[in-house]
Structures are given as structure tokens and as C-alpha cells.
Amino acid sequence: MPAWLADRMTQLGTAMVESIVLHYGRSVFLSRLSDPYWFQAFGSVLGMDWHSSGITTSVIGALKRGLNPRAAELGLYVCGGRGRHSRNTPDELRSVAGRETLNAEELVRISRLAARIDNNCIADGFQIYLHSFIVASTGEWSIVQQGLNDQSGLARRYHWHSGSVRDFVADPHTGIAGANQGTIMNLVDHRAAQAQDALMGMTKEHPDRTLREIRHLVMPRHHDVRREDVDSKRLGAVLAAAYESDLKSFADLLLVQNLGPRTLQTLAMVAEVIHGTPTRFSDPARFSFALGGKDAHPFPVPFKVYDESIVVLRDSLDRAKLKDDAKIDGFRRLERFVRAIGRQIEPEANFEAVVRHERAISPSLDGRTASGDGRVASGGGRAASGPKVSRPRLRSSQMGLWDSADFYPE
């Protein structure tokens, strides 16, 4: 992970979490963290390659660096991490518990139990190498773990949330991200109660169970972003708001900010990760069109856009602390605005044109990759305007944009 990207992920990720906590509270953030689709979209919008196993390590690392120094203010603590850092989890939880008057040994017990369940009770061939425990000052928690299969070279991520765990030995996960392994032994499947009783009785009967009722996010083997990975209509709505003159003007007004179309495109996706509903994250690859990826999939990370996006979000948060909520509320209005565009006029993005455009303008935005070389095959000359959106050109007056409460409810 290049330092220039890790630092920006910390800044933007922390600001996005702060915004979520400001609008919805810590509980909602912990719930979103336990959703594998939202987590993947969050990592993608921060500039990680959309399906890389490195998203887990990088996102958790960025949150730990950004949230822990502000834990007294935000009431959120990130414990554990990858490898040797995971072994520090018990001591870190005890430190947090002492500071917030929580039951330290209960938190440690939960941490160890979750690690053992995912490592030992689910016989899927993945060995846990990352264990992170995110706990709020109220005692609510979320766990994100990742395991590696040495034979296939693939990773699998396990998500937990205290609000969803009714029984640690009966379907305790909120989601698992990884390829289906077929029929496996799963001793925490709700149908495995008889097997659990048998094991407790020291018998040798080990029934097979499947994971088909657990929510899976299955990532493809290809590393690049392809047309089939992206919902072109949802991407088209973002591009329409960013590049179509009337829509862009109104989107700028919502944020009380005169933004270039490329930064507005990024902030629209940032707003969706902050305010979007769970159904909006079924195609995490789409969020890689916010700030690209460190391996240039679908394009190099645009330095200038990344830094400007951090400034806009941080400024809105600082203003909100002074009771000037116009800009921070603008992010929520922007998310609703883009969603309404998608619902009412259904613009559809030309995937290939978008990628060509982004790669063409990458040098002007100081595009960079982990290798330090931001050059990619542009597929054509430099584009002077935004990518084409395949839809009839509609003016705001035709859409009833300015006065329709149905189109844009407060």
C-alpha cells in the first residue's frame, strides 16, 4: 500500500464515518460495517481495487489510524488487525473497557469466540489471519475477519454485528464475502443443533451442513472492472448529475459549492456510501468510478480529485460543528437527487466511453498507481467534456426538477 494512498484513505474514510455518525449514530455505522456489500463499496470509493482482498486490511488499517485518535469524540474504537496486530486485540479491548466502563472480559470472550468459530467451526478451508473488533462506547460492536485459503490463494471475509447475534452457535454472521465452497461442515448453522448436542456428548457423528442461507458476496477472479460488474443505470445517474449542465447546476446548489464535474462525480458516490440504503450496494465495482484503483482498475487514482473531495467533506463537517448544517446536509440531498435521476429518467452509462474518458483525463488529475506510474492505455485522445450518457437529453423544465416534491422530497 503506497503511503500517499494510505494517508488519503485515512482522511476520507474518517470523514465519511464521522458524517455517518453525525447523521445516523454509531449503531448505524456498526451495522453498515457488518454488511459485506457496503464494506466492499466503502473500500472501493476510497481508491482500493474493487475486489482485492487488500480492501479488508487497508480499510481496517485506515479506520484504526483515523478513528482511534478521535475515540473520545466519536465513541468508536478499532481493535486488532492483521497478523500480529490481531493478537493484541484482548489487551486493546481491556484498555477500551477501562476507559468506557465496559465489561472487559465479556468483550474479550466474544472476540476469541468469533475467531474460533470462523477458524474452526466452519470447515471451508480458510484460516483467519485478520481479526478486527470495532466497539462503541456503549458496548455495541462489529467484527470483521478475513481468512486465506493457501491452495486457491483466495480470501474470505466474515462479518458480525452485536445487534444481529441471537445465538453464537446458530447463524451468528451478518454476511460472508467469498466464493461458495459447496457442501461443507458448518457447526454454527441453525440446523446443526443436533450435531452440537452430539459433540457435547462426545460422540463421533459429524453431519455435513451448508452455508447457503448465509449471505454471500462472491467476487470474480478477474482483477479489472468489466461492464458486467457495474449497474450502468446507477452509474449513468451519477454521470448525468456531474456532467449534464442543468443537473450539474442543481447538484452544485445542493452542496452549496461550485464544484468541477469530476469532483462532483466522486462526491456523489461518497454521499451514496454515507446515506445509501443496503440495496444500493449490490454492485460494489461501481464505486471504483469515484477514485479509481491503485492498480489502475478502472483507472489511476486521481490525486487532485481525491484531495479536493477530502477538503469539501472535511469543511462540511467542520461547519456542522458550528451549527452550519447546509453543506453537510447537502450530501444527503445529493444522494437523494442522484437516486431520483436514476428513477425518473433512467440514464444509462456507456461503460467503455466512461473508462476511456477517465483514462484520457488522468494525467490532468495527477493520476497515480501503486507502481508510481499513472500511465495507462487511454484508448483515444484527451476528452474535453464528460463521458456520454445514453439517454434522451432532458431539460430541468421537462423533468419538473425545480418544483416537484415527488421528484425531490425534503
Buried (B, 14 or more C-beta within 10 A) or exposed (E): BBEBBBBBBBBBBBBBBBBBBBBBBBBEBBBBBBBBBBBBBBBBBBBBBBBBBBBBBBBBBBBBBBBBEEBEEBBBBBBBBBEEBBEBBBEBBBBBBEEBEBEBEEBBBBBEBBBEBBBEBBBBBBEBBBBBBBBBBBBBBBBBBBBBBEEEEBBBBBBBBBEBBEEBBBBBBBBBBBBEBEEBBBBBBBEBEEBBEBBEEEEEEEEEBBBEEBBBBEBEEEEBBEEEBBBBBBBBBBBBBBBBEBBBEBBBEBBEBEBBBBBBBBBBBBBBBBBBEEEBBEBBBBBBBBBBBBBBBBBBBBBBBBBBBBEBBBBBBEBBEEEEEBBBBBBBBBBBBBBBBBEBBEBBBBBEBBBBBBBBBBBEBBBBBBEEEBEBEBEEEEBEEBBBBEBEEBEBEEBEBEEEEEBBEE
